[in-house]
Amino acid sequence: MENSTHTVIEFTRELHTCDINDKSITESTVRVIWAYHHEDVGEAGPKYHDSNRGTKSLRLLNPEKTNVLSTAIPYFDLVNQDVPIPNKGTTYWCQMFKIPVFQEKHHVIKVEPLIQRGHESLVHHILLYQCSSSFNDSVLDYGHECYHPNMPDAFLTCETVIFAWAIGGEVGPMITEMGHYSWL
């Protein structure tokens, strides 16, 4: 199926083929390799994809249901800016944010990662922690390499994980009646 902005590809195959060269499709996350050419397949068959290729971790069975949320629902973004990418295997980046103050109780009904296009392969996981409210605002709005000896002590007050995402995780809305609210 195709429209002016999207192409949906459907495939059919046995979940367990009993072929030693095939990987079984389970409810776990699987790595899918994709490629396409900008022109439709002609009688001569598919054309070479050039740079239109990539990989994606997906759950092919029982994916999360995605509900479209109203655009009238208030939201805010927590975005790391100008994170250096050092020439080493793994970097853990920490940054503190002050969330908006609301006059009445609000529930978080959806959390999703915002990853800059082209940087998807650099981000393995994201953890959002609840921190103590008794820290100096001077630690806000800049990031720091986590676990570094010069990391401000305020970062050590962040002990409770309230959101976690990792490669292959597709985030859907939380149950509206039971969204998380204790940290707002």
C-alpha positions, 0 to 999 in steps of 0.5 A: 500500500502506498500514498504520497508519503508512506509505503506499507509493506506486508509480508507473509511467512511461517513463524517457525520454518524449521530451516536452520538459515531462518530465524524464528519470529517470536514476540521478542524484538527482531532486527529487520534489514530494509532497502528500497529504490525510489522507483517502483519495481518494473518488469526487470525486477527490483533496482539497486537501493543505493543509500536507501537502506537501514536496519530497525529493531521491531516487535513483529508480533503483538506490537503496541497499539498506537492511539492518536492523542488529541493535539489539544493535550499539553506537552513539553519536550526534554531535549539534550543539546550539543552532546559531544560524541567522543571516540570511544565505545560508550558514553553515558550522558546526564542532563537535568531538566526542570519540568513545567509547573502546573496549577493542578494535578496532571497525569503523564499519558505518553512518553516517547524518545526524540532522537535526531534524524541520522543519530538513531544508531548512536542512541542505545537507551534512554532513562528518565529519573526523578530527582530531588527538588532541593538542588541549585538551578545552576545544574539545569540546561547543560549536560555532563558525562555521567559517572564522571568525577567532576559530575555535580552532586545534584545528579546523585539525587536522581534515583527513581527511574520513571521512564525507560526506552531501549532500541526496538522499544515503540512507545504508545500512550499509557492508560489515560485513567492511570497515567503517572502523576507523582512527579508533576 
